């Protein structure tokens, strides 16, 4: 329809041009122009028809493309819905699988924890038993050590010191020298009448003895444990002078052991007047 309007418009313009042409033109020229105009109009008509065909074809192509795109969109939407449904199903299945796996792993962890808890409880019980045994042994050792310390503390109060007030001239061989003047007798282990020291407890004791000899006299003596000589001493005064002999010993005694100072060879004089002394104490 648009093409026909264009053709008539062109034809009308051509007629106007013919009418405006000068009257002096020849008939032959008139017909030549008309032919040219008609040819031009026909050519324009053909161009318009060709353009209409091209436009129509273009419209059809566009419509076809739009239809293809519509079909593709519909297909995409359909596929999208299908994929979504598939994903929903897959996710539901995977969620169920994950939940099952988690439940299984939770059961395994619980089982392992129970086993480990039992193992730890057993180890702790064993260790506790060992610790209790060690503590009992150590407690017994501590108690024994405390008893020993207590005994040693008790032993530490044994000590004596005595001197002779009387001269003892030419005593018999093996005679016990009497130190009758007691200065100290802690624990009452020394007997000033017999001159004997009786060990009250076991331990290490220290004893010392000093004998003052008579003028120009000589004496021989020894310290004994249970009548067995342990340490000897000798002294002799010269030029009318006196002499002093001394001896010290450290011995291990048991309860009831007897320590004395005895004469030897039965000769000499033990000077009294508190010059001659006998001492002893518990060391350990």
C-alpha positions in Angstrom: 0.0 0.0 0.0 2.8 2.3 0.8 4.4 1.5 -2.6 1.3 2.4 -4.6 1.1 5.8 -2.9 4.7 6.4 -3.8 4.1 5.5 -7.4 1.1 7.8 -7.8 3.0 10.6 -6.1 5.9 10.2 -8.5 3.5 10.0 -11.5 1.8 13.2 -10.3 5.1 15.0 -10.0 6.0 13.9 -13.5 2.8 15.2 -15.0 3.4 18.6 -13.3 6.8 18.7 -14.9 5.3 18.0 -18.3 2.7 20.7 -18.1 5.3 23.2 -17.0 7.4 22.4 -20.0 7.7 25.2 -22.6 5.1 25.1 -25.6 8.0 25.7 -27.9 9.2 22.2 -27.4 8.6 19.8 -30.2 6.2 16.8 -30.0 9.0 14.4 -30.3 10.8 15.9 -27.3 7.5 15.8 -25.4 7.2 12.1 -25.9 10.9 11.5 -25.0 10.5 13.2 -21.7 7.3 11.3 -21.0 9.0 8.1 -21.8 11.9 8.9 -19.5 9.6 9.9 -16.8 7.5 6.8 -17.2 10.7 4.7 -17.2 11.9 6.5 -14.1 8.5 5.9 -12.4 8.6 2.2 -13.3 12.1 1.9 -12.1 11.1 3.6 -8.8 8.1 1.3 -8.6 10.4 -1.7 -9.0 12.7 -0.3 -6.3 9.8 0.3 -4.0 8.5 -3.3 -4.6 12.0 -4.6 -4.0 12.2 -2.5 -0.8 8.8 -3.8 0.3 10.0 -7.4 -0.2 13.2 -6.7 1.7 11.2 -5.1 4.5 8.8 -7.9 4.6 11.6 -10.4 4.6 13.4 -8.5 7.3 10.1 -8.4 9.3 9.7 -12.2 8.8 13.3 -12.8 9.8 12.9 -10.7 12.9 9.7 -12.5 13.8 11.4 -15.8 13.2 14.3 -14.8 15.4 11.9 -13.6 18.1 10.0 -16.8 17.9 13.2 -18.8 18.2 14.2 -16.7 21.2 10.7 -17.2 22.7 11.0 -21.0 22.2 14.5 -20.9 23.6 13.3 -19.0 26.6 10.5 -21.4 27.1 12.9 -24.3 26.8 15.3 -22.6 29.2 12.5 -22.0 31.7 11.4 -25.6 31.4 15.0 -26.8 31.8 15.5 -24.4 34.7 12.4 -25.8 36.5 13.6 -29.4 35.8 17.2 -28.6 37.0 15.8 -26.9 40.1 13.6 -29.9 40.8 16.6 -32.2 40.3 18.7 -30.1 42.6 16.0 -30.1 45.3 15.9 -33.8 45.1 19.7 -34.1 45.1 20.0 -31.8 48.1 17.3 -33.7 50.0 19.1 -36.9 49.3 22.5 -35.4 50.2 21.1 -33.9 53.4 19.8 -37.3 54.3 23.1 -38.9 53.5 25.0 -36.2 55.5 22.7 -36.6 58.4 23.2 -40.4 58.4 27.0 -40.0 58.1 26.9 -37.5 61.0 24.8 -39.9 63.1 27.2 -42.7 62.3 30.2 -40.6 63.2 28.6 -39.4 66.4 28.0 -43.0 67.4 31.6 -43.9 66.6 32.9 -40.9 68.6 30.6 -41.8 71.5 31.9 -45.3 71.4 35.5 -44.2 71.2 35.0 -41.7 74.1 33.4 -44.4 76.2 36.3 -46.8 75.5 38.9 -44.1 76.2 37.0 -43.0 79.3 37.1 -46.6 80.6 40.8 -46.9 79.7 41.6 -43.6 81.5 39.6 -44.7 84.5 41.5 -48.0 84.6 44.9 -46.2 84.2 43.9 -43.7 87.0 42.8 -46.6 89.2 46.1 -48.4 88.6 48.1 -45.2 89.2 46.1 -44.5 92.3 46.8 -47.9 93.6 50.5 -47.5 92.9 50.5 -44.1 94.5 48.6 -45.4 97.6 51.2 -48.2 97.9 54.1 -45.8 97.6 52.5 -43.4 100.1 51.9 -46.3 102.5 55.6 -47.3 102.2 56.8 -43.7 102.5 54.5 -43.2 105.4 56.0 -46.2 107.1 59.5 -44.9 106.3 58.6 -41.5 107.7 57.1 -43.0 110.8 60.2 -45.2 111.3 62.5 -42.2 110.7 60.5 -40.2 113.2 60.8 -43.0 115.7 64.5 -43.1 115.1 64.7 -39.4 115.6 62.7 -39.6 118.7 64.9 -42.3 120.0 68.0 -40.3 119.2 66.5 -37.3 120.9 65.9 -39.4 123.9 69.4 -40.8 123.7 70.9 -37.3 123.6 70.2 -36.8 127.3 72.8 -39.4 128.4 75.9 -37.8 129.9 78.0 -38.0 133.1 81.2 -36.7 134.6 82.8 -37.9 137.9 86.1 -37.6 139.7 88.0 -39.6 142.4 88.3 -38.0 145.9 90.4 -40.8 147.5 93.9 -42.0 146.6 94.0 -45.6 145.4 97.5 -47.0 146.1 98.7 -50.3 144.5 95.3 -51.5 143.5 95.0 -55.1 142.4 95.4 -56.0 138.7 92.1 -55.4 136.9 90.5 -53.5 139.7 87.8 -51.0 138.8 88.8 -47.5 139.7 86.1 -45.7 141.6 85.2 -42.1 140.7 83.0 -41.3 143.6 82.4 -37.5 143.2 79.6 -37.1 140.5 79.4 -33.7 138.9 76.9 -34.6 136.1 74.8 -37.7 135.6 72.1 -37.1 133.1 70.1 -40.3 132.5 71.6 -41.8 135.7 73.7 -44.3 133.7 76.8 -44.0 135.9 77.1 -45.7 139.3 79.5 -43.8 141.6 79.6 -46.8 144.1 80.8 -49.4 141.6 82.5 -47.0 139.1 80.5 -48.6 136.3 78.6 -46.9 133.4 75.6 -48.9 132.2 74.5 -48.0 128.7 70.7 -47.3 128.8 70.2 -47.2 125.0 72.1 -48.3 121.9 74.2 -45.6 120.2 77.6 -44.1 119.7 79.3 -43.0 122.9 82.4 -40.9 123.7 84.4 -41.7 126.9 87.5 -40.0 128.3 89.7 -40.7 131.3 92.5 -38.7 133.0 94.6 -40.3 135.8 96.8 -38.3 138.0 99.8 -40.3 139.3 101.4 -40.2 142.8 104.7 -38.5 143.2 107.5 -40.5 141.6 104.9 -43.1 141.0 103.8 -44.9 137.9 100.5 -46.4 137.0 98.9 -48.5 134.2 95.2 -48.5 133.4 92.7 -49.1 130.6 89.1 -48.3 129.6 87.0 -51.5 129.1 83.7 -52.4 127.6 82.2 -55.5 129.3 85.7 -56.2 130.9 87.4 -56.1 127.5 90.2 -53.5 127.2 89.6 -50.9 124.5 92.1 -48.1 125.3 95.2 -48.1 127.5 96.8 -45.2 129.4 100.1 -44.9 131.3 101.9 -42.1 133.2 104.9 -41.8 135.6 105.9 -39.0 137.9 109.7 -38.2 138.2 111.8 -36.1 140.5 109.1 -36.1 143.1 106.6 -34.7 140.7 103.2 -36.1 139.7 102.2 -37.1 136.1 98.8 -37.0 134.2 97.8 -39.7 131.7 94.7 -39.3 129.5 92.8 -41.4 127.0 89.6 -41.0 124.9 87.6 -43.5 122.9 84.5 -43.6 120.8 82.5 -46.9 120.9 79.2 -48.3 119.8 77.2 -49.7 122.7 74.0 -51.7 123.1 71.7 -51.4 126.1 73.2 -53.1 129.1 76.9 -52.7 128.0 79.2 -51.8 130.9 82.1 -49.3 130.6 84.8 -49.1 133.3 88.3 -47.8 134.0 90.5 -50.6 135.3 94.1 -50.8 136.7 96.7 -52.9 135.0 99.8 -54.7 136.4 98.6 -53.8 139.9 101.2 -51.1 140.4 101.2 -47.3 141.1 99.0 -44.8 142.8 95.8 -43.2 141.5 95.8 -39.8 143.0 92.4 -38.6 144.3 91.4 -35.2 145.4 89.4 -34.8 142.2 92.5 -34.8 140.0 91.6 -38.1 138.3 88.3 -38.0 136.2 86.0 -40.2 134.2 83.6 -38.7 131.7 81.2 -40.0 129.0 78.2 -39.0 126.8 75.9 -40.3 124.1 77.0 -38.8 120.7 74.5 -40.4 118.3 
